[in-house]
Amino acid sequence: MANLQEKITWEPGIYQLETSDPVLAGPDGVDNLQGKQLANRTAYLKKQIDDLVSGALVAEFADRLKTPRNIAMTGDGNWNVMFDGSGNASAAMTLRDSGVAPGSYGMVTVDGKGRVTAGRQMTGDDVPAHDWNKISTGKPTTLAGYGIGDGASKTDLQNAVNGLVSGAPANLNTLQELAAAVNNDPKYSATVDGKLAGKADKTTTLAGYGIADAASKTDLKAAVDGVITLMPPNLIQNSHMPQLNENGVPIGFSVLGNGAAIKVVHPFTKGYEGPYTDQRPATASNSPADASETAPYWYGVHNMGPRSGRGGLADGWGGMTNGRIMKITAPNLPRSQGFRSVFFGAKFPVSTSVVYFSAWFYIVRGSIGLGGDAGFTGSEMTFNPGVVILDKKTTDAAPDGWYRYSGLVGISPVTTLGQQQFCLAIGEGDVEAYMALPYLAVPFNQNFMVSC
């Protein structure tokens, strides 16, 4: 007994047995023909179903998918939708934020795909330089239009000429009459000088002219030297801070306090005065707080002169090309017992309870204080800010942001100044301050005396 051999094929029809057909068995017998045809169709249908299930055959028609599928997109935009084949599907796409806040901007940054990645408003530095002939409209036609306040207009010139003419005698109110008055001599001044030179000898001294009530250069120098010798000496050693240790701390100064620190910086790093030039340097910073040696802050044109009292010189602090200023910093930490102060050394010891103190201060944040035991926190954890307190508001209100303190300050009662008795309090919280040209002296008074 054997099975019929099936073929995976679709039979076009099923044979109908006729009454005249003989009984004939075997694989090709008429009695097995109908069975073979039906078996072939069954094998064909099974193959189609298997191919559909395995994905080898794509279904041409279907009402829906057995398992709905999620279709999604990621990247600069995100989008997803569930699809089961029963109908069309759609969903809104959401663009990814670029990081730029909504608004109108004069300046934007665009990447290679045309996306805006940054934006800001325009500043004066964004406007490119143009030749004057490129400006075709909006040019002023008057001195006032250009903001020129010291120029003379045509009207001013005419009034000046009219004033000269109206104030002159009738016979000297024209250029022709004036020329005739000096004999038409273009070198009239030299001619007159020559005449005078032949009349009397010239002298180069006050005594030569018989002037007895005027001060000479020698008299002036003696008077100035006499005033200078009366000035108390600066007790602070290394006041201009050119001498440093390996950590950049000026010799003679020290600091105590939880996290407090001092170091010197170039005088233009937090500059008081920039270079003395007629034009603003191209590399100049926009504020004193951002200034550096290569990008100084420019305050304009200054008159040269004795500028030690103002905090700086064109060639360095107090005329010293290697002078510096002190940067004082302290973090925002809880109080701890002891000092949070900067201490000043002295050239020689003195016994006093009051000193004269002067210095320039620039405060970025926090405060500093002056007075006896300023900056000390006792066992009761009470902080002594000092009698005189300077903060950011104080220096912001001062010219150029630098405030000069000058006055008498009490220190630890009748102690030897020369170690750590005169102190500058570092205020509580986060502090960043700058000090330039500290000056400390004993006032000239019978109640104060210098110790040897």
Number of C-alpha atoms within 10 A of each C-alpha: 2 6 6 13 9 16 15 15 15 15 16 8 10 13 14 9 12 8 7 6 9 11 9 11 11 11 14 11 12 18 16 14 19 16 15 20 19 17 20 19 21 18 16 18 15 13 15 16 15 13 14 13 12 10 10 11 13 10 12 5 6 9 9 12 11 9 9 12 12 10 11 12 11 12 8 11 11 13 15 16 13 13 17 15 15 11 8 7 12 10 10 9 13 12 12 11 10 11 10 12 11 7 7 10 12 10 12 15 11 11 9 6 6 8 12 14 13 15 18 14 10 12 9 6 7 10 8 6 7 8 6 8 6 7 9 7 6 6 10 10 8 10 13 12 10 10 10 10 9 8 10 12 12 9 9 11 11 12 12 13 12 13 11 12 15 11 11 12 9 10 10 15 15 13 10 11 14 13 14 11 12 12 10 12 12 10 9 13 11 11 12 10 11 11 11 12 11 8 9 8 8 10 9 7 10 13 12 11 10 8 10 10 8 9 11 13 9 8 11 11 12 12 11 10 11 11 10 11 9 9 11 13 14 17 23 20 21 21 26 23 26 16 17 15 10 6 9 14 20 23 16 20 23 18 22 18 21 18 12 20 20 22 20 23 20 18 27 25 21 27 29 28 24 26 21 17 13 9 10 17 14 7 13 20 17 12 15 24 18 15 23 20 15 11 18 27 27 24 18 13 13 13 7 9 8 11 14 13 13 18 24 25 24 18 13 20 26 21 15 15 14 15 24 27 29 25 21 21 19 22 15 14 12 8 16 16 15 16 23 29 30 23 20 25 22 23 14 15 16 20 17 21 20 21 20 17 21 19 20 22 28 28 26 19 16 20 22 27 22 25 23 23 24 30 28 23 19 13 9 7 12 13 21 22 26 23 13 14 16 20 19 20 14 16 19 15 11 13 10 15 20 26 22 19 14 13 11 17 19 20 20 18 13 13 16 17 23 20 16 19 21 30 27 22 30 34 26 20 14 15 21 22 22 22 21 28 26 24 18 25 19 21 19 13 7 6 9 15 13 12 11 7
